Amino acid sequence: MTAVRSEPIPPARPSQTAEPTPAVDLESVLDAAQRAAAPLAALRPAERARLLDAVAAALDAAAGELVPVAQAETHLPEGRLRGELKRTTFQLRLFGEFLRDGGYLDARIDHADAEWPMGAPRPDLRRVRVPLGPVVVFAASNFPFAFSVAGGDTASALAAGCPVLLKAHSGHLGLSRLTAEVVAAALAEAGAPEGTFALLVGTEAGAAALRDPRVAAGAFTGSIPGGRALFDIASSRPVPIPFYGELGSNNPVFVTEAAAAGRGAEIAAGFVGSFTLGAGQFCTKPGTLVVPARSGLVGELRRSALPPAAQLLNERIQAGYAGVLEGLAAHPRIEVLVQGPDPLADPPSPTLLLTTAADMLADPHALQAECFGPTAVVVTYDDESQLAPLAESFEGQLTATIHGTESCDVAGLVEVLSRKAGRVLWNQWPTGVSVTYAQQHGGPYPATTSVTSTSVGTAAIDRFLRPVAYQGFPQHLLPEALRDANPLGVPRLVDGAREE
């Protein structure tokens, strides 16, 4: 099918005082997205891959214009932002490669079988995955490229064949509008159907779009209160829709006695580097470090040279961080282990707090609160038998980490953490989420609202697809991936075996 070419509706030039999307414009955008859904879904996988490649190339070409705006709006350094933009365009191209392979369709063919052993003949059944329809994506604040306008949610939804309505984050509106302009122009130039992508501004516009019956799914990265409010909207609609929210995570790290004895200084340095990376504003920041009380790790951390204060992303995050830190520091079961000269200032100096395993188990909800910024809690334990109960006390997590040795008997701890987290690490640090095929960036609530999904890696496309089975159809009415001739050449499961 030939895509309908269109000129993009140019977003406004960068402005932090951008007006919210009016209702009349939202109606137009929603209507365009609905009209784009069928022609976008009808594109062959390689044709959609070409659209993603075009967006990636356009973003790379615009780096000189995008990065300075991102610096001004987020206080993040140029090197970090250029690396993040590279990650953004890499994941767009990776999804393109994934589309060309065709395995994401999960095509299955069961030919009719009169001798099927269940006691009745088997009909001809053919199953494939199809796009859900228009998706509302709510951009994050802490990754202005990789989890924003052209980030992983947008890339995976477009790869699946779903039009995207991108609700811009208020923390970087100028960058959002400029990035949206690049994305819209690249899609139009590459021949995407009109309505494939649009930018929304304002909380009301995002919520209204999520309520609209033309929208088939939502994706979000942000806070627990904001994500839960949107999840409730999606779930309470007359026709509920899937909502893939990444909300909050503490990302605990457990250190065995053997690991502390063998490389305590290395672990202390790695932890400081990880919890202060990006001023502690990573969703995978380790917020709790569990260490043996009789080891030298607490002393190593007390002597640690914490990095200097770094400005947080925006005033709202600064205020939220200060409030949570004040609450933790005032808790009767908490003491300050080490902190910089101005822990509540803007910008804030890093802080390490200290408690015990028994005290954390006595009030886990308060002492495991996510402090989004450069603060973490160190927990001392007397015996490794306390590790599994401590792990059980945590809510759902994006990550959980063990530092141990080959001789450590931590199978029970691994089992608990595998139930609690989407990604379990061994002798590594959770900050840094590789964009790859086996990545899992999601976990039990409140880490995410959908424990079976990921927002990073090629499996993220699964969120925006649904299976359809065709029974008894003639060849010419079947999707190409299900026809006997297999004109797309996609991998398929035929009569229970991989097709040669």
N, C-alpha and C positions, 0 to 999 in steps of 0.2 A: 504494500500500500504506500502511496506517495504521501508524505507529510504535508500538511497545510502550512505554508510559509506565512509569517506575520512579522510586523514591526513591533518591538516591545513598547509597552507604555513606560516611558522613562521615569524612574523614581526621581524625587527631588535630590538636589545636590546635598552633600553632607550638612546636617544641622542637628544639634542636640535639642532644639526646641521644635522638632517636627510635629505637625498636627496629627492627631489620631486619625485613622482611616474612617471617613464618614460612612454612615449606613448605606447611602446610595452607591458609593464606590465598592463597598463590601459586597453588595448584591451583584454588581457587575462582575466582580472577581470570582465569586462563587459560581455564577452562571457560566463564565468562561472556563473555569476548572471542570465543571460538569461536562461541558461540551468537548473538552480536550481529552477526557478520560478514555473514551472508546478509540479514537485514532491513535492515542499514545500507546494503549494496550495492544493495538493491532500491529505496531511496528515489530519487525523481527528483532531478536535479541541483538544482532550485530548493528542494527540501525540505532537502537537505543544506546549501545556502547559508543557509537560515533558521537552522539549528543554529549555524553559524559566527557569524552576526550576533548570535545570542543570547549566545554566549560573549563576544564583543567588548563588547557592551553591559554585561554583568555585570562584566567586568574594569574597564571605565571607571568604573562605579558604585562599585567597591571600591577605587579608587585611594588614597583616604584611609587605608585600613587596610593595603593592601599595601606602599606606598612606605616608610613608617617601618620596617617589618620588614626590607625589602630594605636600607635604609640601615644598620641595626644589624648585619646579617649580612655585608655585602659591602664596607663602608667607601666605597661610591660616593656621590657627592653627590645631593641631592634632585633638582636640575634634570636631571642626566643620567638618573636613574631614571624621572622622569616622562616625559621624552622617549622613553626606551626602551619604556615601557609604551604610549605613544601609537603607536609603531611596531608594537608587538605587535598591538594591536587593529586598526590599519590593515591589516596583512597578513591578518588573519582576514577582514576585510570585502572585501579585494581578491580573495581566493580565492572568496568568495561571488559576487562579480560575474563572475569567471572561470567559475564553475560555471554560472551562469545563461545565459551565452553558448553553452555546449555544445561549443565547438570542441575542448576538451581530449579529447573522446571519439574524435577522429580517425576518424569514421564514414566508411566507404567501401563503395560498392555497385557490383558488376559484374554486370549482368544477363546471363543466358544468351545466348550468341552462337554460332550454328551456323557462322558464317563467320569465326570467329576465326583470324587468319592464321598461327598457330603450327603449323597442320596438323591440329588436332583441335578439336572444338567446345569453347567455354568454358562451364563450368557456372555456375549462379547462385551467386556468392560475395559474402558480406557480412561486413565486418570492423569490429570496435569494440573499445575498450579497457575492461577490467573491473578492479575492485579486486583486489589481491593477497590480502588477508586481514589478520589481526592483525599489528601492527607494534610492536616494542619500540623506544622512543626513549630514548636516554641523554642527559640534559640536560648543558649546559655550565656552567662556573663563571663565565665572564667577562661573560655577558649574562644576568642572572638573570630577565629577562622574555623577551627576544626569541629566545633560544636555550635556553630552559628549559621549564617545564611547559606553557605555552601558546604556545611559540615556533613558529618556522617549520616544524620537522619535524612537530610535532603538528598544526599547521594544514593542512599539505599532505597528511598522511596521512588526516586526517578528511575533507578535501575530496575525496580520491580514493575515500572510502567504506570506509576501513580502521579498525577499532577500534585504539585506542592504549593500550599499557602503558608508562607514563612512569616510567623509573628516575630518581629524584631525585638531584641532585648533593649531595654531603655538605657542600659549602661554604655552602649556604643551605637547609637542611632546613626550617626554620621557614617561610620564604617559600614553599617548594615545597608544603608541606602546606596552607598557607592558600590559595595559588593553585589547587591541585587541588580544594579544597573549593568554590571559586567556579565552576570549570569544570564539575565534576560536577553541581552544583546547577543550573547554567544548561542543561546538556544534558538533564537529567531534566525540568526545567520545559518545555523546548521539545519534548519527546516523543521524545528519542533512544532507541534500543533499549538495554535494560539490558546493561551490559558494554561500552558504547562507549568508555569511558575509565576508567582506574584508575591509581593511584600505587603504585609499588614503591620500597622503601627497602633499601639495602644492595647491596654488590658481588655477593654470592652470588645474591641474588634476581634481579638483572639478568642475570647470566651464565646462571642456570638457565632463565630465560624465553627467552633467545636460543637455548638448546639445545632447547627444547620443540618437538615436531613441529607443534603448533597455531599457532606463530608463523611468519609468511611473509616477514618482512623486518626489518632493523634499521637504525637511524640513530644517528649519534654525532657529537659535536663535542668534541674534547679533544686529548690528547697522542698522540704517535706510539706509545709503548709500550702505553698503554691501548687505543688504537684498533686497533693491530695484533693484540693479544691477542683482542679481540672479533671482529675480522675472521677470524682463524684459527678461532675457534669456529664462526662462521656457515658458513665454507667447508668445515669438516671434518665437519659433520653428515652422517648417512646420506643425507639429502636436503638438499644445500646450499641456502642462501637468499641473496638479495642483501643486502649490508651496505654502507650508504652512510656512510662515515666521513670526517670532516674532521679531519686529524691535525696537520699542522704546515706552516709556510710562512715563508720569509725575506723575500719580497716585495722584490727588489732594484730599485733606481732607478739609471738610467744618465743622466748629464748630458753633453751634447755640448759641444764647445769653444765653439760659437757661443752656446748658451744660457747657459753660464757667463759669457761675456764680456758678454752683453747684460743679464742679470738675476741675477747671482750673489748679491747680497744678498737678493733676493726668494726665490730657491731655498733659500738657507741658512735663512732664517726659516721657510719653509714646511716644510722637512724637520724642524727642531727641533719645530715644533708637531705634526707628524704622528707622529714616533716616540715622543713623550712623551704623546700624547693618551690619556687614560684610564690614565695611568702605564704606557704601553707594553703594555697588556694586550689589544690588539685582535689578532685573527688576521690582519688585513691590515696590521699595523704594518710600515713599511719598515725592515728590519733591516740593509740594506747600501745605501750611497750611493757610486756610482762617479763620480769627478770628475776633470777634467784637472789634472795635476800643476802645470802652469804657470799655472793660473788663480788668482784670489784667493779661491777658495771655501774652501780649507782655513783660510786666515787668517780669513775671515768666521766660520766655524764655531768656530774657536779663541776668537774674541772674543764668541761668542754668550752671552747670558744664559740659562742653562738654568732651567727652572721649578723651584720648590722640591720637596723630597721629598714623595711622596704614598704613603699606605699601600696595599699590594697587597691582593688579594682575600682571601687567607687564608694561614695559616702554611706550608702545603705549597707554594704558589706562591712565597712569599718564599724558602723554603729552596732550591727549584729554581733560582730566578733567581740567587741569590747563588752557587750552585755553578757555573752556566754562566759567569757573569761572571768569577769567579775563574779558571776555566780559560782563558777568552779572554785575560784580562789577563796571564796567566803565559806565554802562547805567545811563543816567541822572535821571531816575525815580526810581533808586535803591539806598539804603544805607546799610551799614553793621550793622546788629543788634548785633551780637556777633560772635567772631571767636577765634580759638586757636592762638598760637604764630607764627606758620609757615604755613599759609594757602596754599601757592604755593610750598612748599618744597616737597621733596621726602624722607619720607612719608609726606602727607599733614595733617595739623590740620583741624578739622571740621569747617564749616562756616555756619552761618544763615544770610540771607539777608532780607531786609524789604522793602515793597512797599505798595501802597494802591490799593483798588479795582478800583478806577477811573483810576489810572496810568496803572494798568494791562490791563484794557479794552482798553486803548489808544494804547497799543503795545503788544498784547497778544503773537504774534509769538516769539518775542525776550524774553519776561519775563517768558514764559512757556517752554523755551528750556530745554531739559533733560540734567542734569549735573550728569554724571555717576560717583559717588563718594560721599564723605561726605559733601554735600552742599544742602541746601533747601532754599526756599523763603517763607517768612511769609507775608501774605496779610491782611491788615485790612479793614473792611467794616463798614459803618455807620448805615446801616439798612438792615434787612434780605431780603428786597425786591431786594437787589443787588445780592443775592446768585444765583438765577436762571440765570440771564444774565452772571454772571461769569462762571457758569457751561457750558453755551452754547458756551462760547469763547474757550473752550478746544477742541483739536482734539480728535480722538479716543484713548481710554485708556484701559489698562489691568484692572485697578481697579479705583474705586472712593469711598470715605468714607464720612459718615455723623456721627458726634458726636452730639447727641441730647437727648431729654427726651420724655417720652410717650406723653406728652401734646403738643409737638412741632408740628406746622402745616407745615410740610415739604413735603407734597405729590407732589407739583410741582417740587421741587428739586429732589426728588426721580425719577420722570418721566424723567427729563432731563438727569440725570446721568445714568439711565437705557438705554437710547439711546446712551450715550457716552462711556460706559464702559462694559466690559464683566462680571465683578464681582463688585457688590455694597455692601459695608460693613456698618454695624450699630454698633457704639460704640466699634469698634475693630481696629486693625492695619493691613495693607495689606501685610506686610512682613511675610512670612510663608505661603506657598501654600500647603495645605493638599492634598495628593494623595488619592483620593477617587472616589466614583461613580458620585457624583453630581458636581464635580469641573469644573469650567470654567476658563481656562487660555488662554484668547484670547479676542479680541475686535475689534472695527472698526479701519480702517487704520488711522494712521500708527502704532497702537499697533500691528496689524497683517495684513497679506495680505489676510486672509480669515476669514471674520467676523463670519462665521457659525461654526467654528471649535475650538477645544481646544487642547493644547499640553500637558496638565496634566490631570490625571484621566482616568478612563476606557473608557470614550467617545472619547479619542484620537485615538482609533482604527478606528473610522469612517472615518478618513482622507484617509485611505489606502484601502478602500473597495468600490466597486461599485455594484449596483443592476443589476441582470439579471432575466428576466422573461422567463419561458418556457411554451409554449402554445401547448397543445394537445399531449404531449410526453407520450410514454409508460413508465411504472414504472421503468424498468431496466436501462433506459437511463437518468433518473432524478438524480440530486444530492441526496445523502442520506437524507439530511434534508427535502427534498420535497416529499419523497415517503410516501404513505399512512401509511405504517407500522412504520415510524419514527424510524429507527434503532438507531439513535443517541440520541433519547429522548429529543430533543431540544424544547423549547417553540415555539409555532406557532400560527398564526392567521388563522383560518380555517372558510371560508365563513363568514368572518366579526366578528367572536367571538373567544375568547381565547380557545384553545383546552384544554379539561380536561385531 
